[in-house]
Amino acid sequence: MATTAGEEADPSGTEPDTDASGGSGRSRKWAALAVLPFLAIGVGNVVLILLQGLEPLWGFLILPPILFCSVLAYLVFSTDFLEGRT
């Protein structure tokens, strides 16, 4: 197999795994399944705070960090950021 000046040869001789959707469909599904329980626990805590009769401000103060951490975890898992870091 000949390579041009702009291409580098793959030392293993195998092509990367990609499917018709770009190979990220499985990663996105796995990421959503990994993050969903933690998001549900966080939103459940906000609901419990609101149902206990505390000021609604406390529920809305806790919600942004929960959403931020969930989105950050989803991005990390869906892009395989941790792949090859061991």
Contacts in CASP RR format, 6 or more apart in sequence:
PFRMAT RR
TARGET T0000
AUTHOR 0000-0000-0000
METHOD contacts of the structure
MODEL  1
MATTAGEEADPSGTEPDTDASGGSGRSRKWAALAVLPFLAIGVGNVVLIL
LQGLEPLWGFLILPPILFCSVLAYLVFSTDFLEGRT
1 9 0 8 1.000
3 9 0 8 1.000
17 23 0 8 1.000
19 25 0 8 1.000
24 78 0 8 1.000
27 77 0 8 1.000
27 78 0 8 1.000
27 79 0 8 1.000
27 80 0 8 1.000
28 78 0 8 1.000
30 77 0 8 1.000
30 78 0 8 1.000
31 73 0 8 1.000
31 74 0 8 1.000
31 76 0 8 1.000
31 77 0 8 1.000
31 78 0 8 1.000
32 74 0 8 1.000
32 78 0 8 1.000
34 73 0 8 1.000
34 77 0 8 1.000
35 70 0 8 1.000
35 73 0 8 1.000
35 74 0 8 1.000
35 77 0 8 1.000
38 69 0 8 1.000
38 70 0 8 1.000
38 73 0 8 1.000
39 66 0 8 1.000
39 67 0 8 1.000
39 70 0 8 1.000
42 62 0 8 1.000
42 66 0 8 1.000
43 63 0 8 1.000
43 66 0 8 1.000
45 62 0 8 1.000
45 66 0 8 1.000
46 59 0 8 1.000
46 62 0 8 1.000
46 63 0 8 1.000
46 66 0 8 1.000
49 58 0 8 1.000
49 59 0 8 1.000
49 62 0 8 1.000
50 56 0 8 1.000
50 59 0 8 1.000
75 81 0 8 1.000
76 82 0 8 1.000
END
